Amino acid sequence: MSLRTSMFVESFGIDSARGVRMREWRMRAWLALAGCVVALAVFSPGSTGATPLSEPLTPPVAERHTGVQVALDAMRLGNDAVGASVTGSDSTGIWHLSSGSGRAGTDTPIRSTDQIKVASNTKTFVASVVLQLVGERRIDLDAPVGRYLPGVVSGNGHDGDKITVRQLLQHTSGLPDYLTPEIIADPLAYTRVFNPRDIVAMGLLKPPAFKPGAGWLYSNTNYVLAGMIIEKVTGRYVGDEILDRIVRPLELSRTTYPKPGQRTIGGPHVRGYMDDRDTTETEPSLIGAAGEMVSTGVDMTKFAKALASGRVVPPRLLAEMRRTVDANGVGYGLGVFKMPLTCGGEAWGHGGAWPAYTTLTMATDDGREVFVSVNRHNLRIQLNETADAALCSGRSPR
C-alpha cells in the first residue's frame, strides 16, 4: 500500500482487514445496485483542490469532518466531476461540505439548500406512501398487482395476478426495466411527455427476467407501477400524495415532485452534466414515480431522520420496509437498502442517478444522516465511501 493510500485509509478510520471486507461489500453492492447508484471503490485523494465551503463551519466541527472533505475531494477528482457536496446531520446539528462548483465555469460552491434532482431516492418516498396506505388497509402488500391494476401487466409472459405489491417494491417481480441504455442515450427521450401506462408497456416488450419471487433485478418499471397503484387507490396524482403525506408534514420546503413537462428547476439549484453536456433540464415523466423528485441536502437528511425514527411509517411497517432479500450480496428491502459501516453498525437509504446527477441518502437509527451529491451522471461514481466517512466521522473503526 502506498503512503498516500495508507493515509487515505487511515483518514476513514479503516483498519486493513476491515478495509478488505468493505471493498468486498462495495463490489457486491455495485454488481447488485448499479441502477440505484451504490457502487464503491477506494481512491487515492491526490491534491484536494477543494473549493472554500459555501457554509463555513465552526472550527471544532470543521476539524471533526476533515476526513469527509478528503473523501469528498477524492470522489469529485476521481470522476472528473464539476462539483460534489455532503450534507450531514447528527447530534451537533446539520453540517455541510462542498468541493468544486455547482455550475461549470464558475466558482459557485454547492450549498445544502440548492435543489438537485434526486432520481431514485424518489423510490423511498413512493414505498413510504404505499406502506402508509397499507397501514390504512387500503393496500395489501401481498395482494397481486392485478387487484389494483387489472390488465395492465399482461402479455409476453407477464401476469399481474402472479406479482405482488411487495415484489414490486422489493424488485423481485421479474419485470424488465423499461429504462434501457438505448433510451438513456436517446436525446429525444428527454423532450417528450410520457404516460405511466405507456412506460410500463415499454418494459413489458421483453419477457420476464424470472418468475415472481425467484430472483432480484433492479427495475424502474416496478416503481412506475407502484405509483400507478397509489393513484388508483387514492384517486389522486402520485406526486400530490407524496407532497401531502410526507413533504409538507415534514416541512421539506424545497422538495418538489415535478409534473409532466416541468423540466426546469425554479429556484437556486445545482446544474448537472452528462459527459460534457449540461443535461439539467430533462423530462420528468420519463422516469416518473421511479425517480422524478427534486430536493436539497437539508431536506433529504430531514426526511432520512424522520423515516429512521418511525415518523414517516409506523415502526411495524418500517420493519417490513427493512425486511431484505439478497440482491447479489446486498440487502434490499422496500425502497431502501442496508449498508454496513466501517465504524460498526449499519445505515439505511437509497441512491439515485439520472442524466446530470448522482446522489445517495443514508441514515442510522441513532440519529446520523447524510446526503451525498455529484453533479455528473455516472452509475459508477463512488458515493458510499463519502457517506461512510460522514456517518463514521469522529468514531473508531470496528
N, C-alpha and C positions, 0 to 999 in steps of 0.2 A: 504494500500500500504506500503511495507517495505521501510526502509530508502534507501537501495541500489537501489530499483526500482524507488523510488522518485527521487534520484539523477540522475539516467539514463534518466528519462523522462525530467527532467529539462535541462540536457545536450543537448537534442534535441530541447529545446525551445517549448515544447508542453504543453499547459495547459490541465487540466484533461478532460474538455468537448471536446476539440479538439482531445485529445488522444483517447477518446472513438469513435469519428467519424472516426479517422484514422484506428483504429482497425477494425471497421465495414467494412470500404472500403477494408482493407487488406484481410479480409475473403472472400469478394466477388471477389477480384482480384485472390486469389488462386483458388477458385472454377472455375473461368472463364478461367484463363490463365496458368494453371499448365504446359501446354505444352511449353509455351514460358517463363516460369520462372518469375512470378511476385507475388510469394507468400509472405505474410507478417506476422510478429508477433513481439511482444516486448520481448526482452531478458534482464535479469539482467546481467551485464557485468562480475561479478566476478573479479578475478585478471586479469590484461590485458596481461601480458606476451608478450608484443609487441616486435618484432624484431626491432633493430635500422633501421631507414629509409635508404633505398638504395640511395635516392636522398635528401640530407639534405635541409631543408627549412630555410629561414631566420627567426629569432625569431618572428617578427610580424606575418608572415604567419603561422608559426607553432602554435602559440598561437591561432590564429583565427580558426584553424581547430582541436582544441583539442577534441571537441565533436565528430568529424568524426572518429578520432582514437579510441575513446571509442566504437563507433558503429561498427567499423571495427573489433576490437578485439573480441567484443561480438559475432559478426556473425561467425567469424572463430572458436572461442572456443565452441560456442553453437552447432556447427555442426561437431566438431572434424575434422576440415579440416587442411591440411598441411600448406596452405598459402592462403592469400587473399590480395587484393590491391584495392586502389581507385586512379584513375587519374581524376583530376578536371581541369576545365578551366573557368576563369572568367576575370574580368577587370584587375586583378593583373597578369594574365598570366596562364600558366599551372603549376599545383602543383600535388604532388604525395605522397601517404602514403602506407605503407606496414605493414603486420602483418604475422608472421610465415615465411615460406620458400617456394620458388618456386620449390624445389626438396626435397623429403623426405630424412631424414638422414643427411641433410646439413644445414648450416646457410647461406642460399642464399636468401636474400630478393627479392621479385618480383619487377622488375623495370618497369617504364612506357613504355619502349621501348622493353620489352620482348614480343615475339609473343605468342599468345594463340588462340585456336580455339574458334571463337565467336558464332558458332552454329546459332540459329535462328535470330540473329542480321542480318544475310545474307538476311532475308526476306525484310528488309528495303531497301537494295541495289537493290534487284530484283524489288520490287514495284516502286522504283525510275526510273529504266530503262524502265519499262513498261510505266510509266507516261511521260517520255521523248519521247517515241515512240507515245504516244497519242498526245503530243504537235506537233509532226511531221506529224500527221494524218496518221500514219501507223498502229495504233491500235485504235479501238473504245472501250472504257471502257464498254459500254452497248451492245456490239455485243456478239453473242453466241460464246462459245469456239469452237464449231464445224466449225465456219467460218475459223478458223486458223488451227485447228487440226481435220479435218473431220475423223470420225470413231474411234477416239482414246478413247473417253468417251462414251461407249455404253455397253449394256448388263446388266443383273441383276438389271434392273430398272433404269439404268443410261442413261441420254440422254444429250450429249454435246450441242445439239441445244437448250436446255432449261436452260443452265447455262451460265451466262455472265462472262466476264473477271473481272468485278468489284467484282462479288460474289466470285471468286477465291481469290482475294487479300484481301477480307473482311472476309473470312471464313464463308460465308453464302451460299455456294454452296450445302451443304448437303452431299458432298463426304466424305466417311470414311477415316480415317487416316491409311495409309499402315503401319506406324511405330508402330506396336503393342508391348505390353510388352514382348511377346514371342520373337519377332525379336531382341529387345534391349538386352534381356538376352542371346541370342544365340551367342557364341564366333565366330562361323563360318561366321556369317553375316558380320563381320568386316574384313574378309580376302578374299573376292571375289569382283570382279568389277561388278557393276550393270549398266544396261541400263535404262534411264529415262522411256521409254515406259513400260518396264517390271515392274518397280516400281509402275507406275500408275495402271497397271493390278493387282498388289497385292492389292491395295486399293479397286479396283472395285469388288473384290471377295465377299465383303459384300454389302448388299443393301443400298440405300441412308438412311442417318440418318433422313432426312426430305426433303420436296420439296424445290427446289431452292428458296432462299429468305425468307423461312418460319422459320428460326431459325439461330443459331450460333453454330459452332463446330470447334474448332481448329484442323486443318488437314494439315499435311505436304504434302499430295497429291496435295492440291491446288497449292502450290508453285513449286512443280516439274512440274506441268502443265504450270504454268506461265513461268518458264524457257524454256520449250519446245516452247511456243508461241514466246518468244523472238528469239529463234533460227530459227523458221520457218519464221518469218517476216524479220529478218536481214540476214539470210543465214550464220550466224556465231555462234561460240560456245558462250554460255551464259556467261561464265567466261571472255572471251575476251571482250564482250560488257561491262561488269561491269568495267573491268580494263581500257578500252579506254574512257568510258563515265564518270566515277566517280573517280576511284583510281588514275590514272595518272594526270588528270587535277587538282585534289586537292592535289597532291604530298603526297599521303599516301604511304610513301616509304617502309613500312614494312607490307603492306596489300597484301594478295595474294588470289587467287581462285585456290586451288589445282586441278590438273587434275586427272582423274580416275587412281588409282594405286599409287598416290603420297601420301603415308601415313606418311612420316616423315616430321618434321618441320626443315628446313635447318639451320636457324640462331639461336642466343640466344633465348631461349623460356622457358616457364613455363611447367614443367611436370605435368600431370594430373592423377587423381586417381578415380577409382570407387570401393567402399569398400576398400580393402587393396591392390588392384592390380593397377599397372601402366598401364593405358589404353590410353596413349598419342597417340600411333600410330594406328589409325583406318582408314578404307577405306572411303575416302571422297564421293565416288559415291553412297554410301548407303543413304546419306542424300541430296546430290546434291544441287539444287537451293533452297532447303528449309533450308540449314544450313551448307554449305561447307566451308565458308571463314575463313581465319586466319588473325588476325590483332593485334594491340597493343593498350594500353591505350591512347597514344598520338594520334594515327591515328583515333581511334574511336571518341574521343572528337572533333577532327578537322572535321570529317565527320558530326557529330551531329550538330556542329555550322553552317556548310555550308548548311545543309538541312534546319535548322530552319530559316536561313536568306534568303532563296529563291534562293540560288546559285546552287542547285542540280536540282530542278524542279522549274519552274516559279511559282510565287505567286498564280495564279488562279488554278494551278494543285496541289500546296501544300494544298490549301483549300479543294480540292477533297480528298486528302490523309487524311485530318483531319475530314472529314465527317464521324462521328462514328455511329455505331449501338450498341445496348445494348448487351454486352457479359456477361450476368449474373451479371449485376451491374457495369461493367467496360466498358468504351467507347473505342471500337476498330475501327480503320479506315482502311486504305490501307497500311498494313505493319508497322503500328505504333499504340500504344495505349496511352491513356491520363491518367496521374497520378496526382491527387491533391496533393499539397504540404502543409505541416503544417505551413509554413510561408506565405501562401496565393499564389494564382495563380496555375499554372499547368505546368507540364513538359510532353514532348512527346518523345517516343522512343520504344525500344523493348528489350526483353531479349532472352537468349538462354541457352539451356542445352544439352550437348552431353557427352557421356561417357568420363569422365576425367575433365570436366569443367562446371561451371555455371557462366553466365555473364549477365550484364544489361547495356544498354546505354540510357541516358535520357538527354534532353536539354530543356531550357526555351527560350522564344522569346527575352529576354533581355540579352542574352549572357552568360548564365551559363550552363555548360555541365559537365557530369560525366560518367565515365565508371567504373563499379564495377566488379571484378572477384574473383572467388574462384576456386582453382584447385582441386575440387572434384565434381563429378556428383551427384546431388541430386535435384530433382524438387522442394523440399520444402525449400531450402536454402533461407533465408530472405534477399534478396538483396535490396529491396526497402527502408528498414529502413536506410541503409547506404547511398543510393542515396539521400534520403530525407535530411539526416543530411548534406551531402555535398552541395546540392543545396540551403539549408537554412542556411548554416554556416554564422554566423555573422548577421543574420536577426531575427527580432522579430516574435514570433508566431502570427497567426491570427485565 
